[in-house]
Amino acid sequence: MRGTWQLARLFRCIRWVDVLILQGAPILGVASSIGIITTAKLKASLLFGSASFLLVTHIFTFNDWAELAETISESGPARPPANCGKIPPHSLLFFSLSNLATSLLLFLFLSSRLFFLAAPIAALGIFYSHPSLNAKSMPIVSTLLHFIGGLLYFLLGYALFSAIDRHGLCIGLFFGLTFAAGHPVQEVRDFLEDRQVGATTNAIVFGLRPTFFVGVILFTLEYLCLFALAWLGLIPRFLIALPIVLCPIHIWWSVLTLRSGLTCENITRFQSRYRLFYVLTGLGILAALLFR
């Protein structure tokens, strides 16, 4: 009974919304390379989806373990993760690594190509979160890790049914920019908490406004990349309407957020808005790829 209760607490620790949102990149990678849909491909896709979910669950729970471990250490900051504060660190670490091991085994079962893409993604997450490495407190490097991670995560899905080629790399750049663009905005949102615990994020080192501007610039490059992909025919051409419509609205929301103040509440509202755009863009691309 106690073990069941502990497992239930661990499942509640999963950031379900964040994990599911991040499935967009690999799902679109699969859709970009699947070709003619068959029963065998659908079975492989379902197995891939399970492995991908476990991989991202590991990344988030490992990050929560790192914060929890720092919280209870003698010199660590007093900022336990809200969703995992009552779970023993060793239990959370075991849960995270179990998710990683299962994920890698499933990827290896599907193909060695997937395994050798998933392993670096996991390594980037460990480098970013582990208290001894702490790349999240390395300005610029932390954002570059998000760019590389977004690119690799799309290619992970793309590689399920296709060798990695120029077509896949070009589309992957869009997701790399998407991941990278959201990171400075997140650091602006967490500025007060990060400063309290002595972190050295981009927002703390360079300031709130410059970091926010970097996020806006990266988002603009993301929309330009999407425009170029559609213009060149790498994705269905009619999708060129998405960046034309969404980019000006996104920039206007950025201006409104800047005017109203870069507080946690305002940034959270801004994030909710552009994440909706990310979902709409992903669904548009997915539908275009599957029904072309």
DOVOZA-349912 format. One record per residue (C-alpha): x, y, z; residue in three letters. Coordinates in steps of 0.5 Angstrom, whole numbers, plus 2048, in hexadecimal, padded with zeros to 3 digits. Layout:
// residues N
XYZALA;...
***
This chain:
// residues 292
800800800MET;806805802ARG;8098037FBGLY;8038057F7THR;80280B7FBTRP;80980D7F9GLN;80880B7F2LEU;8028107F2ALA;8068167F5ARG;80B8157EFLEU;8068157EAPHE;80381B7EDARG;80A81E7ECCYS;80A81D7E5ILE;8098247E1ARG;8048217DDTRP;8038287D9VAL;80A8297D7ASP;80C8227D6VAL;8068217D1LEU;8078287CDILE;80E8267CCLEU;80C8207C8GLN;80A8257C3GLY;8118257C0ALA;81281D7BFPRO;80B81C7BDILE;80C8217B7LEU;81381D7B6GLY;80F8177B5VAL;80A81A7B1ALA;80F81D7ACSER;8128167ABSER;80D8117ABILE;80B8117A4GLY;80580C7A2ILE;80280A7A9ILE;8018037AATHR;7FF7FF7B0THR;8077FD7B2ALA;8098047B2LYS;8038067B6LEU;8058017BBLYS;80C8047BBALA;80A80B7BCSER;8068097C2LEU;80C8057C5LEU;81080B7C3PHE;80B8107C7GLY;80C80C7CDSER;81380C7CDALA;8138147CBSER;80E8157D1PHE;8138117D6LEU;8198157D4LEU;81681C7D5VAL;81381A7DBTHR;81A8187DDHIS;81D81F7DBILE;8188237E0PHE;81881E7E6THR;81F81E7E6PHE;81F8267E6ASN;81A8257ECASP;81F8207EFTRP;8258257EEALA;82182B7F1GLU;81E8267F7LEU;8258247F8ALA;82882B7F9GLU;82282D7FDTHR;824828803ILE;82C829802SER;82F82D807GLU;831832802SER;82B8317FEGLY;8268377FCPRO;81F8367FFALA;81B8357F9ARG;81882E7F9PRO;81482C7F3PRO;80D82E7F4ALA;80A8277F1ASN;8108237F4CYS;8118267FBGLY;80F8207FFLYS;81281A7FBILE;8198187FEPRO;81F81A7F9PRO;8218137F8HIS;81A8107F6SER;8198167F1LEU;8208157EELEU;81F80D7EEPHE;81880F7EAPHE;81B8137E5SER;82180F7E4LEU;81C8097E3SER;81880D7DEASN;81F80E7DALEU;8218077DAALA;81A8057D7THR;81A80A7D2SER;8218097D0LEU;81F8017CFLEU;8198037CBLEU;81D8077C6PHE;8228027C6LEU;81D7FD7C4PHE;81A8017BFLEU;8218037BCSER;8288047BESER;82880B7BAARG;82280D7BFLEU;82680B7C5PHE;82C80F7C3PHE;8288157C2LEU;8248147C9ALA;82A8137CDALA;82D81A7CBPRO;82681D7CDILE;82781A7D3ALA;82E81C7D4ALA;82C8237D3LEU;8278237D8GLY;82B8207DDILE;8318267DBPHE;82B82B7DCTYR;8288297E3SER;82E8257E7HIS;8308297EDPRO;8378277EBSER;83782A7E4LEU;83182F7E5ASN;8318317DDALA;82B8357DFLYS;82F83A7E2SER;83383B7DCMET;8318417D8PRO;8308407D1ILE;8338397D2VAL;82C8377D5SER;82883A7CFTHR;82D8367CALEU;82B8307CELEU;8248317CCHIS;8258327C5PHE;82982C7C4ILE;8248287C8GLY;81E82B7C4GLY;8228297BELEU;8238227C0LEU;81D8217C3TYR;8198227BCPHE;81F81E7B9LEU;81D8187BELEU;8168177BBGLY;8188197B4TYR;81D8137B4ALA;81880E7B6LEU;81680D7AEPHE;81C8117ABSER;8238127ABALA;8258197ADILE;82681D7A7ASP;8268247A5ARG;81F8257A5HIS;81E8227ACGLY;8248277AFLEU;82082D7ABCYS;81A82B7AFILE;81D82A7B5GLY;8208317B5LEU;8198347B6PHE;81882F7BDPHE;81F8317BFGLY;81D8387BFLEU;8178377C2THR;81A8347C8PHE;81F8397C8ALA;81B83F7C8ALA;81683D7CEGLY;81C83C7D2HIS;81E8437D3PRO;8178457D5VAL;8178407DAGLN;81D8427DDGLU;81A8497DDVAL;8138467E1ARG;8188437E6ASP;81C8497E7PHE;81B84A7EELEU;81B8437F0GLU;8228427EDASP;8258487F0ARG;8238467F7GLN;82683F7F6VAL;82C8427F3GLY;82C83F7ECALA;82F8437E6THR;82A8427E0THR;82A8477DAASN;82584B7DDALA;82984C7E4ILE;82F84D7E0VAL;82D8527DAPHE;8268557DDGLY;81F8537DCLEU;81E8587D6ARG;8248567D2PRO;82284E7D3THR;81B84F7D2PHE;81D8537CBPHE;82184D7C9VAL;81B8487CAGLY;81784D7C5VAL;81D84D7C0ILE;81D8457C1LEU;8168447C0PHE;8168497BATHR;81B8457B7LEU;81783F7B8GLU;8118427B4TYR;8168447AFLEU;81983C7AFCYS;81283A7AELEU;81083F7A8PHE;81783C7A5ALA;8158357A6LEU;80E8367A2ALA;81183B79DTRP;81683579BLEU;81183079BGLY;81482C7A1LEU;80D82C7A4ILE;80782D7A1PRO;80783479DARG;8008367A0PHE;8038367A7LEU;80783D7A5ILE;8008407A8ALA;80283E7AFLEU;8088437B0PRO;8058487ACILE;7FF8487B1VAL;8028467B7LEU;80984A7B7CYS;8068517B8PRO;80184F7BDILE;80684C7C1HIS;80B8527C1ILE;8058567C3TRP;8048527C9TRP;80B8537CASER;80A85A7CAVAL;80485A7CFLEU;8088567D4THR;80E85A7D4LEU;80A8607D5ARG;80685D7DBSER;80C85B7DEGLY;8108557DELEU;80D8527E4THR;80C84A7E5CYS;80584B7E4GLU;80584F7DEASN;80B84A7DBILE;8068447DDTHR;8018477D9ARG;8058487D3PHE;8088417D3GLN;80183E7D3SER;7FF8427CDARG;8058407C9TYR;8058397CBARG;7FE8397C8LEU;80183C7C1PHE;8068367C2TYR;8008317C3VAL;7FC8347BDLEU;8038347B8THR;80482D7BAGLY;7FD82B7B9LEU;7FD82E7B2GLY;80482B7B0ILE;8018247B2LEU;7FB8257AFALA;7FE8277A8ALA;8048217A9LEU;7FF81C7AALEU;7F981E7A5PHE;7FE82179FARG;
***
